[in-house]
Amino acid sequence: MQVASMLLGATVVTILYFTLSMRLKLMESLHVILCILGYQLCYPLAIMMLSHKNGASALMNEVDRQKQHLMLLVIGLLCGFVGGVLSLIHDGNFKLSLSPHSLTGFGLLVLTGCVY
């Protein structure tokens, strides 16, 4: 579990560094940052939080692990949802794009909303 946490952190930090080093518009940067934090940081951490072998939850009892799991999922959902909505805002007005990335993101947004 520790290796998974380290690889997860390395991936997230690399993507955030790459995003912040580029000169993207504010909404595009916020979209990338919030979706990375929601879908690639909070969701995997929430899944790992349920295991008693994970370092962060090794000393917790089952009820506390489930509370942490739910809290991370809600934070991930909010970050992902806000990041998805921000992707629609370009220069102050809504613009719908039909690229494979946006269609996949919209599908993920719908699936995430259906789960909750």
C-alpha positions as CSV (number, residue, x, y, z in Angstrom):
1,M,0.0,0.0,0.0
2,Q,2.9,2.4,0.7
3,V,4.2,2.0,-2.8
4,A,0.8,2.8,-4.2
5,S,0.5,5.9,-2.1
6,M,4.0,7.1,-3.2
7,L,3.2,6.5,-6.9
8,L,-0.1,8.2,-6.5
9,G,1.6,11.2,-5.0
10,A,4.3,11.3,-7.6
11,T,1.7,11.2,-10.4
12,V,-0.4,13.9,-8.9
13,V,2.5,16.2,-8.2
14,T,3.9,15.8,-11.7
15,I,0.6,16.6,-13.3
16,L,0.1,19.6,-11.0
17,Y,3.6,20.9,-11.7
18,F,3.2,20.5,-15.5
19,T,-0.2,22.2,-15.3
20,L,1.1,25.2,-13.3
21,S,4.2,25.6,-15.4
22,M,2.1,26.0,-18.6
23,R,0.4,29.3,-19.3
24,L,-3.2,28.0,-19.4
25,K,-6.3,30.1,-18.9
26,L,-7.6,30.3,-15.3
27,M,-10.7,28.0,-15.9
28,E,-8.5,25.4,-17.7
29,S,-6.0,25.3,-14.9
30,L,-8.7,25.0,-12.3
31,H,-10.4,22.3,-14.3
32,V,-7.2,20.2,-14.4
33,I,-6.3,20.9,-10.7
34,L,-9.8,20.1,-9.4
35,C,-10.2,17.0,-11.5
36,I,-6.8,15.7,-10.6
37,L,-7.4,16.3,-6.9
38,G,-10.9,14.7,-7.1
39,Y,-10.5,11.7,-9.4
40,Q,-6.8,10.8,-9.0
41,L,-6.1,11.7,-5.4
42,C,-9.3,11.6,-3.3
43,Y,-11.0,8.5,-4.9
44,P,-8.0,6.2,-4.8
45,L,-7.2,7.3,-1.3
46,A,-10.8,6.7,-0.3
47,I,-10.5,3.1,-1.7
48,M,-7.3,2.5,0.1
49,M,-8.7,3.9,3.3
50,L,-11.0,0.9,3.7
51,S,-8.1,-1.5,4.0
52,H,-6.7,-2.1,7.5
53,K,-3.3,-2.7,5.8
54,N,-3.1,0.9,4.6
55,G,-0.6,3.0,6.7
56,A,-3.0,5.9,7.1
57,S,-5.8,3.7,8.4
58,A,-3.9,0.9,10.1
59,L,-4.8,2.0,13.6
60,M,-8.4,3.1,12.9
61,N,-11.4,0.9,13.7
62,E,-13.9,0.0,11.0
63,V,-16.3,2.8,11.7
64,D,-13.6,5.5,11.5
65,R,-12.3,4.0,8.3
66,Q,-15.8,4.1,6.8
67,K,-16.2,7.8,7.9
68,Q,-12.8,8.7,6.3
69,H,-13.8,6.8,3.2
70,L,-17.1,8.7,2.9
71,M,-15.4,12.0,3.6
72,L,-12.8,11.5,0.9
73,L,-15.4,10.3,-1.6
74,V,-17.6,13.5,-1.0
75,I,-14.5,15.7,-1.4
76,G,-13.5,13.9,-4.6
77,L,-17.1,14.2,-5.9
78,L,-17.2,17.9,-5.2
79,C,-13.8,18.5,-6.8
80,G,-14.6,16.5,-9.8
81,F,-18.1,18.0,-10.3
82,V,-16.8,21.6,-9.9
83,G,-13.8,20.8,-12.2
84,G,-16.2,19.3,-14.8
85,V,-18.5,22.4,-14.7
86,L,-15.5,24.7,-15.0
87,S,-14.4,22.9,-18.2
88,L,-17.6,24.2,-19.8
89,I,-16.8,27.8,-19.1
90,H,-14.6,29.5,-21.8
91,D,-14.1,33.2,-21.7
92,G,-17.1,33.8,-19.5
93,N,-19.7,31.9,-21.6
94,F,-20.6,28.2,-21.8
95,K,-19.2,26.2,-24.7
96,L,-19.8,22.6,-25.2
97,S,-17.1,20.6,-26.9
98,L,-17.5,17.1,-28.4
99,S,-14.0,15.9,-28.2
100,P,-13.3,12.4,-26.9
101,H,-11.8,13.9,-23.7
102,S,-14.9,16.0,-23.0
103,L,-17.3,13.1,-23.8
104,T,-15.4,10.8,-21.5
105,G,-15.4,13.4,-18.8
106,F,-19.1,14.0,-19.2
107,G,-19.7,10.3,-18.9
108,L,-17.6,10.0,-15.8
109,L,-19.5,13.0,-14.3
110,V,-22.8,11.3,-15.0
111,L,-21.6,8.0,-13.6
112,T,-20.2,9.6,-10.5
113,G,-23.5,11.5,-10.0
114,C,-25.5,8.2,-10.4
115,V,-23.4,6.4,-7.7
116,Y,-24.4,9.0,-5.2
